[in-house]
Amino acid sequence: MLVMTPSDENELRKMLSTGYLYKGPAAVRYPRGNGPNALIEKDLEPIEIGKGVVRRQGSKVALLVFGVQLAEALKVAEKIDATVVDMRFVKPMDEALVREIAGGHALLVTVEENAIMGGAGAAVSEFLARENILKSVLHLGLPDVYVEHAKPAQMLAECGLDEAGIEAAVRERMALLNL
């Protein structure tokens, strides 16, 4: 099963092509609402399956983003000098990239607009445990409770998945780790 998490509407288009050409079941996880108004490229070339992309290089903290919180994560990363990785795929996850990023950072933060329990962040932790990579990990995502219906921005803010919420959670963990 191929599970993709595009960070914007341009990547969504390319992932739809990727899924269409994939020989097996494929899913694209994309939330309701508007995209961040990305530049739309004309081509619909499929993307390399299972490969994430480092969007910003920083130190000590790495934000592994699965989906549309990439724009918010990049803003937070500028304030705290963090690395930002657009993971793009939940399945197959880019394990080589996760291993590389874990080796150079004290804290890994997974960010997704999906349930924390059983989500992409949990898959990162399962991989780290399987590989015996001991690393501090913070998972940011949807809590395992009913979230009242509202405008997407309001719901994200209530769940701590807006820029302010992501920054506060990361800074709190950084303080605990003396980073």
C-alpha positions in Angstrom: 0.0 0.0 0.0 1.4 3.4 -1.0 0.4 6.2 1.3 1.5 9.8 0.2 1.2 13.1 2.1 1.7 16.1 -0.2 2.8 19.4 1.3 1.0 21.6 -1.2 -1.4 21.5 -4.1 1.4 21.2 -6.7 2.8 18.1 -5.0 -0.8 16.8 -4.6 -1.1 16.8 -8.4 2.2 15.0 -8.9 1.2 12.4 -6.2 -2.1 11.7 -7.9 -0.1 10.9 -11.1 2.3 8.7 -9.0 -0.6 6.9 -7.5 -2.3 6.4 -10.8 0.8 4.8 -12.3 1.6 2.7 -9.2 1.0 -1.0 -9.6 -1.0 -1.6 -6.4 -3.3 0.3 -4.0 -2.3 3.9 -3.4 -3.8 6.7 -1.2 -3.1 10.4 -1.0 -3.8 11.9 2.4 -4.8 15.6 2.0 -7.0 17.7 4.3 -10.0 19.8 3.4 -9.5 23.5 2.8 -7.2 25.6 0.7 -3.6 24.9 -0.1 -0.8 27.3 0.6 -1.0 28.7 -3.0 2.0 26.9 -4.3 3.4 27.5 -7.8 1.7 25.0 -10.0 4.0 23.3 -12.5 2.6 22.2 -15.9 4.1 18.7 -15.8 2.5 15.9 -14.0 5.6 13.7 -13.8 5.4 11.1 -11.0 7.7 11.5 -8.0 10.2 9.0 -6.8 8.3 6.6 -4.5 9.4 6.6 -0.8 11.8 9.5 -1.0 11.6 12.5 1.4 13.3 15.9 0.7 15.3 18.1 3.1 13.8 21.5 2.7 15.9 23.4 5.3 19.2 22.4 7.0 19.5 23.4 10.7 21.0 22.0 13.8 20.0 20.0 17.0 16.2 19.8 16.0 14.7 18.2 13.0 11.1 18.6 12.0 9.9 15.6 9.9 6.7 16.8 8.3 4.1 14.6 6.7 1.8 16.8 4.7 0.5 20.4 4.6 2.1 21.7 7.9 5.3 22.1 5.9 4.8 25.9 5.5 4.3 26.3 9.3 7.2 24.1 10.1 9.5 26.1 7.8 8.5 29.3 9.7 9.2 27.7 13.0 12.5 26.3 11.8 13.7 29.8 10.9 13.1 30.9 14.5 14.9 27.9 16.1 17.4 26.9 13.4 15.8 23.5 12.8 16.2 21.1 9.9 12.9 20.5 8.0 12.2 17.3 6.1 9.3 17.0 3.8 8.8 13.2 4.3 6.1 12.9 1.5 5.5 9.2 2.1 4.1 7.4 5.1 4.4 4.1 3.2 7.0 3.4 2.2 8.8 5.7 4.6 12.2 7.0 3.7 14.1 5.0 6.3 17.5 6.0 5.0 16.7 9.6 5.4 15.2 9.2 8.9 18.4 7.3 9.9 20.6 10.1 8.5 18.6 12.9 10.2 18.5 11.0 13.5 22.3 10.7 13.4 22.8 14.4 13.3 20.0 15.8 15.6 19.3 15.6 19.3 15.5 15.9 18.8 13.2 14.6 16.1 9.7 16.2 15.8 7.1 14.5 13.6 4.3 16.8 12.4 1.2 15.6 10.7 -2.5 16.5 10.3 -3.5 13.0 11.3 -3.9 11.0 14.5 -0.8 10.7 16.6 -1.8 7.2 17.7 -1.0 4.9 14.8 0.1 7.7 12.5 3.2 8.5 10.5 5.1 9.7 13.6 4.4 6.3 15.3 5.9 4.7 12.2 9.0 6.8 12.7 9.3 5.7 16.3 8.7 2.1 15.4 11.5 2.3 12.8 13.9 3.9 15.3 13.1 1.2 17.9 13.6 -1.6 15.4 17.0 -0.1 14.4 17.9 0.5 18.1 18.4 4.2 17.4 17.8 6.0 20.7 16.5 9.4 20.1 14.2 11.9 21.7 11.1 12.1 19.6 8.1 14.5 19.9 4.9 13.7 17.9 2.6 16.5 16.9 -0.7 15.6 15.4 -4.3 15.2 16.1 -5.2 14.0 19.7 -7.2 10.9 20.2 -10.4 12.9 21.1 -13.3 14.3 19.2 -12.4 17.6 17.7 -15.4 20.0 17.3 -16.1 20.9 13.7 -14.9 24.4 12.8 -12.9 26.2 10.1 -9.7 24.3 9.3 -7.4 27.1 10.7 -9.3 27.1 14.0 -9.3 23.3 14.3 -5.5 23.2 13.7 -4.9 26.0 16.2 -6.9 24.1 18.8 -4.8 20.9 18.2 -1.5 22.8 18.3 -0.8 22.3 14.6 -0.5 26.0 13.6 2.8 27.9 13.6 2.3 29.1 17.2 1.4 25.6 18.5 4.2 23.9 16.8 6.7 26.4 18.0 5.5 26.3 21.6 5.6 22.5 21.7 9.1 22.3 20.2 10.5 25.0 22.5 9.0 23.2 25.5 10.7 20.0 24.6 13.9 21.8 23.7 13.9 23.3 27.2 13.4 19.9 28.8 16.4 18.6 26.8 18.5 21.7 27.5 18.9 22.4 23.8 
